[in-house]
Amino acid sequence: MILRRRDFLAGALAAGGGLLTSRVVFAGSGASSEARFVFVILRGALDGLAAVPPYGDPDYTRLRGELAFGAPGTPGAVLKLDTQFGLHPSLAFLGESYTARELIVFHAIASPYRERSHFDGQDVLENGFAQPHAVQTGWLNRALAAVPARERKELGVALGQNVPLVMRGPAAVASWSPSKLAALDEDTLARITDLYAHDPLLSQRLADAVTADAIATAGSNAMDSSAPVRGNARYLEVVRATASFLKREDGPQVAVFDTTGWDTHANEGAAQGQLAYRLAALDSGLRELKQQLGAAWGNTVVLLATEFGRTAAINGTRGTDHGTASAAFLLGGAVRGGRVIADWPGLSSGALYQNRDLKPTRDIRSVMKGVLGELLRVTGAALETSVFPDSGAARATAGLTRA
Amino acid sequence: MSVHDAAAIAANRFGLGARPGDLAQIGEEGRGWLADQLKGAPSQLEEAGLRPGAQILAQGLALRARRRDAKSGEAAAAADLLKLPQLYRPIYVDEVNARLRAAIASDRPFIERLTHFWSNHFAVSVDKVIVLGLAGAFEREAIRPHVLGNFTDLLLAAERHPAMILYLDNQRSAGPDSPLARLVARRAPERKPGINENLAREILELHTLGVNGGYTQADVTEFAKVISGWSIGGGQGRFARGEPGAFVFRPELHEPGAKSLLGKRYADHGEEQGVAVLRDVAQRPQTARFIATKLARHFIADDPPASAVERLTRVWLASSGHLPSVYRALIDSPEAWQAGSGKFKTPADYILSGFRGLELPVEAGHGAIVSFEVLGQRNYSPGSPAGWPDRSADWDGPSALMKRIEWADTVGQRLGSRRNAMKLASQLLGDTLSSATRTAIARAASGAQALTLLLTAPEYMRR
C-alpha cells in the first residue's frame, strides 16, 4: 500500500516516540503564542517612489516625468493616503487595509546598507547587521532563538525550496514549496531516513521536510495535482501554504517568503505596465493571505521590505537605476494602522542622497525591533545583543502593533 | 588518497558525474585525465538546427515590430501573429537539449563543467523574454569558444554579446551629451534620453572586480557613459543601422569625450573606449582574486582554503588570465582532492550526474528539461545577474532535498528493474561508496528501491 507522506507522519505520531513525536510539543497558552508574523522580501529593489508616490512633493513630478502619477481625482491617480502620499493604483487591497487601519506605510526607510549591489543589499536586509556578510545567520532566526518560552519544535517556516538567509541560524525552521512529483512510499522513506542517520545535515533536513509537508497539505489535495503551477498561481499557492502553517495552533508563528521582479531598469510603466502588473499580483496575494488566515489575521503582522530603493529621477530608458531609501509596509489585523510614518527629506536636489536617491531617514531595523518586541515578546536585551547587535542608534519604534 | 578515490573525485567533482566504465578508464591518473581535457580546441555544439544568435534575435525583433504595427492597425491583426515567447520557447527547448546532450555525452566533462561555470558567471536569465531565445546562442558564441583561452577575450565576448546587452539594458543607454540627447533636447525636451547604468555596474560588481573591488558610484556612472552606444543592430527609424540582431556601436548614443575612471584616463575612440576599459579591468588583481575565489569555491569547498585561492590568484596574475594555466593550478591543488569534503550538488549537478550515470538519452521535447524545473534550477534562469549561488546552504533546504528524493524515487521506479544498483554504485562512486549505502542497497526490497537508495545516498548527493 502506498501511503502519502502526511499519512506516514500521522502514523509516526500515533505510534508514539517515533521519528518525530518527541520533538513536537504543543504550545502552552499565553498572549504571544497567538501572534503571527510574516516577512515578505521584495527582491530586486522596489521603487518606493512608484509604490508610494509622494504626489504632494513639489519636486516629484519633475523628477518622475512620464512615470509620475497624478494627484487623487486626476487620470492615472494615486490612491490617496494623505495630502502628501498616495499608493500605486494597483495596490487596491493595501488601500482598503489603510482605510481599515490595518496598514502602516513607511517611507524614506532603508537598511543600513549604503552601496547599490542587490546581493549585498539583500544580505544586509536579512543578516540584520550594518555590513554585508557580517554573519551567516539571519535576524529573524536569531529572534526566534530568543523568543521566551519556546515550546514548539519550529517557530518559523520558510516558504520556498531553500531557506533564505534571514531564516538561517540556530533555531530549527521548517521549509516547504509546491511539488508536482509523486510522494514516496513509507518503506522507502524509512530506509532513506536510516541511510541519513549518520549525516547530521541530511537527517535534519529530511525530518523537517516530512513535518512541513504534513502541515502544508493537511486538509487539501494540493499534493495530488499533477498540473504544473506557474507564475502567479505558484505565488498564490505559496500564500495559501503560508496560511496553512500559521493557522495551526501548534504550528510555526513566523513565516518568510519572497517575491522577485522589482528590478525595473527599463520601461517601468506607471498606472499600467511592468511594475503595475507586479504590484497587482503582490496585492492580490496579500488579500488571499488575509482570507485564508481567517480569524488568525487579527493576530497577524506582515512586514514587506526591499533591499534598497531606486533613483529619484527616471533614467534614459524609462526606468530607474539602483538607489537608496524606499518604502516599506506593515500590514495585518494586529497592526495599529491607518498611518504613514515618514520623516520626509524632500526631493529637491539638495535633499537627495548623493544628489540622486531618496535619502534614508529611518533604519528599517527600528521597525523590525518594534514588531519583534511587541508581537513576539523578544526582550530588548536580546534585540540589542543577539538579534541586531550593531543597531543601537536605531531605537525600536513603539506602538506599531495592537499586541 | 586511494587510487579509486582519485578517479571518483576527478569524474564527480571536476567532471559532471561518472558513467559506468569511466572510473576504470581513469584508473590511477585522475589528474592526467583532467589535464588531457585541456588540450586542443574547446568543444563546440554540433547540432543541426542551432542558428546564430543574431539571426534568432533579428527574427524576434521583426516579430515585435510586426505586432506593434498590427496593434496600430497598419498590418494584419495582432491576434494572427505569434507572440515572442511562442517563437522563442521551441528555440529554448532545442538549445537546452543540445546543451544537455553535450554535457551527458561528453568525454571532456571537465570542459563542459567549466562552460557551465562561465555561463553562470556571465549570467543571463530567461525570465526576460528576449533572452529566452538567446541564452543558448550566448553560451555557444560568447562562452564556449573562449573557455580555454584568455579571460580578457572571454570578457569581451560576453559583454558585447546581444544577449548580455539586452539582459542588462544597455541597448538604448544614451550619454547625456550624446548626439541623440542633444537632438531630443531641441525637439522634445520632455523625453530626455539618458544613461542606464545596469550593465556597467554588473560588469564591475559581478563579472570582474567584485563588489569590494575598489570602485565607486562615480566609476560606475563614468563606465556607463563609456559603453553608451554599445547596442543591437537593426531597429526602426533612427535605430535601423547595423546588422539586425548583432552587436552594433551607435555613435549617436555614445557620450563623447575622454573619461576618467578607476584612476585612469581613457581617450575617446568611440566603441574602443569601452574595450580599453574592459581590457584593463580584466587584468586587475581584484579581478584575479575575485574569480580565483569563485573557482576555488566551485571545485574545492564553500569556504575555500586561503592557500588555494592564493595559488590560483598568483597563477592568474603571472599568466595574465590564461585560463588553462589557472585550471592546471586547480587540478594540482591538493585541497581539491580531499575525500569526504565534497560539495553538495546543485540540482543541475544532481540531474546531469543522474543522466550520465544511468546513461539516459535526452529526447527531443521537454522530457529532460522538466526535471530541472521541478528541482528548482531551470536552465538559464538564475533569476538575477549574479547567477546561481554556489554554496550548500543555497541548495540543501528541506523542501529541496525532498524534491530530489522524490525525483530519485521516480527514476528508481522507472529504471530499477533494468539496472543493477549494486554494480552501478561501485562504478559511479568508486571508493567513496560508504558501507552504509552498500548495505542499504543490498537489503533493498526491490530493484527500484535499490536504485532510489543509490541516488539518494549522502555521498551521491555530493560531488
Boltz contact constraints between the chains, C-beta under 6 A:
constraints:
  - contact:
      token1: [A, 117]
      token2: [B, 205]
      max_distance: 6.0
  - contact:
      token1: [A, 117]
      token2: [B, 211]
      max_distance: 6.0
  - contact:
      token1: [A, 119]
      token2: [B, 386]
      max_distance: 6.0
  - contact:
      token1: [A, 120]
      token2: [B, 211]
      max_distance: 6.0
  - contact:
      token1: [A, 161]
      token2: [B, 376]
      max_distance: 6.0
  - contact:
      token1: [A, 161]
      token2: [B, 397]
      max_distance: 6.0
  - contact:
      token1: [A, 161]
      token2: [B, 399]
      max_distance: 6.0
  - contact:
      token1: [A, 161]
      token2: [B, 400]
      max_distance: 6.0
  - contact:
      token1: [A, 162]
      token2: [B, 397]
      max_distance: 6.0
  - contact:
      token1: [A, 162]
      token2: [B, 400]
      max_distance: 6.0
  - contact:
      token1: [A, 163]
      token2: [B, 397]
      max_distance: 6.0
  - contact:
      token1: [A, 175]
      token2: [B, 397]
      max_distance: 6.0
  - contact:
      token1: [A, 175]
      token2: [B, 398]
      max_distance: 6.0
  - contact:
      token1: [A, 175]
      token2: [B, 399]
      max_distance: 6.0
  - contact:
      token1: [A, 176]
      token2: [B, 399]
      max_distance: 6.0
  - contact:
      token1: [A, 177]
      token2: [B, 399]
      max_distance: 6.0
  - contact:
      token1: [A, 179]
      token2: [B, 403]
      max_distance: 6.0
  - contact:
      token1: [A, 181]
      token2: [B, 406]
      max_distance: 6.0
  - contact:
      token1: [A, 184]
      token2: [B, 409]
      max_distance: 6.0
  - contact:
      token1: [A, 188]
      token2: [B, 449]
      max_distance: 6.0
  - contact:
      token1: [A, 188]
      token2: [B, 452]
      max_distance: 6.0
  - contact:
      token1: [A, 192]
      token2: [B, 456]
      max_distance: 6.0
  - contact:
      token1: [A, 195]
      token2: [B, 440]
      max_distance: 6.0
  - contact:
      token1: [A, 199]
      token2: [B, 458]
      max_distance: 6.0
  - contact:
      token1: [A, 202]
      token2: [B, 458]
      max_distance: 6.0
  - contact:
      token1: [A, 205]
      token2: [B, 398]
      max_distance: 6.0
  - contact:
      token1: [A, 205]
      token2: [B, 401]
      max_distance: 6.0
  - contact:
      token1: [A, 208]
      token2: [B, 398]
      max_distance: 6.0
  - contact:
      token1: [A, 209]
      token2: [B, 398]
      max_distance: 6.0
  - contact:
      token1: [A, 209]
      token2: [B, 399]
      max_distance: 6.0
  - contact:
      token1: [A, 209]
      token2: [B, 401]
      max_distance: 6.0
  - contact:
      token1: [A, 209]
      token2: [B, 402]
      max_distance: 6.0
  - contact:
      token1: [A, 260]
      token2: [B, 383]
      max_distance: 6.0
  - contact:
      token1: [A, 265]
      token2: [B, 169]
      max_distance: 6.0
  - contact:
      token1: [A, 265]
      token2: [B, 196]
      max_distance: 6.0
  - contact:
      token1: [A, 265]
      token2: [B, 198]
      max_distance: 6.0
  - contact:
      token1: [A, 266]
      token2: [B, 169]
      max_distance: 6.0
  - contact:
      token1: [A, 315]
      token2: [B, 194]
      max_distance: 6.0
  - contact:
      token1: [A, 315]
      token2: [B, 196]
      max_distance: 6.0
  - contact:
      token1: [A, 316]
      token2: [B, 174]
      max_distance: 6.0
  - contact:
      token1: [A, 316]
      token2: [B, 193]
      max_distance: 6.0
  - contact:
      token1: [A, 316]
      token2: [B, 194]
      max_distance: 6.0
  - contact:
      token1: [A, 316]
      token2: [B, 195]
      max_distance: 6.0
  - contact:
      token1: [A, 316]
      token2: [B, 196]
      max_distance: 6.0
  - contact:
      token1: [A, 317]
      token2: [B, 172]
      max_distance: 6.0
  - contact:
      token1: [A, 317]
      token2: [B, 196]
      max_distance: 6.0
  - contact:
      token1: [A, 321]
      token2: [B, 197]
      max_distance: 6.0
